[in-house]
């Protein structure tokens, strides 16, 4: 008689223990996979960001000639920056630059975002035109604007002469050079922050505005009571990023190197340009590292203060 062999229960009907699982659990495998995905970025941050920061911080305690000679000088570089009049002048210039750039960039970008949110013809083309400077090299932008602003030759200079602003050098007069660089910097960055504000405006439900119109609210009342309060997270991001960019001078220092070289009469010598000057023109890498470390400390304190004043971007009083 063919068929399968009968299964004999040799345990006497007693429950058997579950088989022991060998290897990693699902949770542990997911953690390993997550770390493997993050590992390339972490390695890049460690090699190209964390390690240079530690080296720069340690270099501030040495006198470095640029030819491989290191001499430990302790806090001499930091004592020097406390009495360096050129560095103090750069701090004043940077303070003016940041105090004008941050609110100016905020106001212009928000105004552009509100305008581009309206149903205007060719809105997509206009948005692309405002954002276009962000995809162009800063060196190219600096060279083009320098050509436009050349005294008696540039288009802007000729136009200003026709309007009655004669004998005015936009890049050669210390009274106007910093403001000229500020205007170009705002023009260059406003497209990026316009996109950021547009993203924040699109997250505001349209029902709020419809209810406000039914109640008879005007445009200014809706802006003050609906738009600004609901844009607090976006405003915090814009203020934080633009403040760090203004103090660190990432975009500004590139324009200054190309257009003014810190002049005339050090009128556009930002702190970051002074660090660049000490490192790559004077060759005093130890002092430049001390200046950069001091700047990072100031940025850290300013960021913590901004988080504290705005309650982490909530802008709540009390």
Secondary structure as the mmCIF struct_conf table of DSSP 4:
data_model
#
loop_
_struct_conf.conf_type_id
_struct_conf.id
_struct_conf.beg_label_comp_id
_struct_conf.beg_label_asym_id
_struct_conf.beg_label_seq_id
_struct_conf.end_label_comp_id
_struct_conf.end_label_asym_id
_struct_conf.end_label_seq_id
BEND BEND1 UNK A 3 UNK A 3
HELX_LH_PP_P HELX_LH_PP_P1 UNK A 4 UNK A 8
TURN_TY1_P TURN_TY1_P1 UNK A 10 UNK A 13
HELX_LH_PP_P HELX_LH_PP_P2 UNK A 14 UNK A 21
BEND BEND2 UNK A 23 UNK A 23
HELX_RH_AL_P HELX_RH_AL_P1 UNK A 26 UNK A 45
HELX_RH_PI_P HELX_RH_PI_P1 UNK A 46 UNK A 50
HELX_RH_AL_P HELX_RH_AL_P2 UNK A 51 UNK A 59
TURN_TY1_P TURN_TY1_P2 UNK A 60 UNK A 61
STRN STRN1 UNK A 62 UNK A 64
BEND BEND3 UNK A 66 UNK A 68
STRN STRN2 UNK A 70 UNK A 72
TURN_TY1_P TURN_TY1_P3 UNK A 74 UNK A 75
HELX_RH_AL_P HELX_RH_AL_P3 UNK A 76 UNK A 82
TURN_TY1_P TURN_TY1_P4 UNK A 83 UNK A 83
HELX_RH_AL_P HELX_RH_AL_P4 UNK A 85 UNK A 116
TURN_TY1_P TURN_TY1_P5 UNK A 117 UNK A 117
BEND BEND4 UNK A 118 UNK A 118
TURN_TY1_P TURN_TY1_P6 UNK A 121 UNK A 122
HELX_RH_AL_P HELX_RH_AL_P5 UNK A 123 UNK A 132
HELX_RH_3T_P HELX_RH_3T_P1 UNK A 133 UNK A 135
BEND BEND5 UNK A 136 UNK A 136
HELX_RH_AL_P HELX_RH_AL_P6 UNK A 138 UNK A 148
TURN_TY1_P TURN_TY1_P7 UNK A 149 UNK A 149
BEND BEND6 UNK A 150 UNK A 150
TURN_TY1_P TURN_TY1_P8 UNK A 151 UNK A 153
BEND BEND7 UNK A 154 UNK A 154
HELX_RH_AL_P HELX_RH_AL_P7 UNK A 155 UNK A 162
TURN_TY1_P TURN_TY1_P9 UNK A 163 UNK A 164
TURN_TY1_P TURN_TY1_P10 UNK A 166 UNK A 167
TURN_TY1_P TURN_TY1_P11 UNK A 170 UNK A 172
TURN_TY1_P TURN_TY1_P12 UNK A 174 UNK A 176
HELX_RH_AL_P HELX_RH_AL_P8 UNK A 177 UNK A 202
TURN_TY1_P TURN_TY1_P13 UNK A 203 UNK A 203
BEND BEND8 UNK A 204 UNK A 204
HELX_RH_AL_P HELX_RH_AL_P9 UNK A 206 UNK A 214
TURN_TY1_P TURN_TY1_P14 UNK A 215 UNK A 216
HELX_RH_AL_P HELX_RH_AL_P10 UNK A 219 UNK A 222
HELX_RH_PI_P HELX_RH_PI_P2 UNK A 223 UNK A 227
HELX_RH_AL_P HELX_RH_AL_P11 UNK A 228 UNK A 230
TURN_TY1_P TURN_TY1_P15 UNK A 231 UNK A 231
HELX_RH_AL_P HELX_RH_AL_P12 UNK A 232 UNK A 248
TURN_TY1_P TURN_TY1_P16 UNK A 249 UNK A 249
HELX_RH_AL_P HELX_RH_AL_P13 UNK A 250 UNK A 259
TURN_TY1_P TURN_TY1_P17 UNK A 260 UNK A 262
BEND BEND9 UNK A 264 UNK A 264
TURN_TY1_P TURN_TY1_P18 UNK A 265 UNK A 268
HELX_RH_AL_P HELX_RH_AL_P14 UNK A 271 UNK A 276
HELX_RH_PI_P HELX_RH_PI_P3 UNK A 277 UNK A 282
HELX_RH_AL_P HELX_RH_AL_P15 UNK A 285 UNK A 309
TURN_TY1_P TURN_TY1_P19 UNK A 310 UNK A 314
#
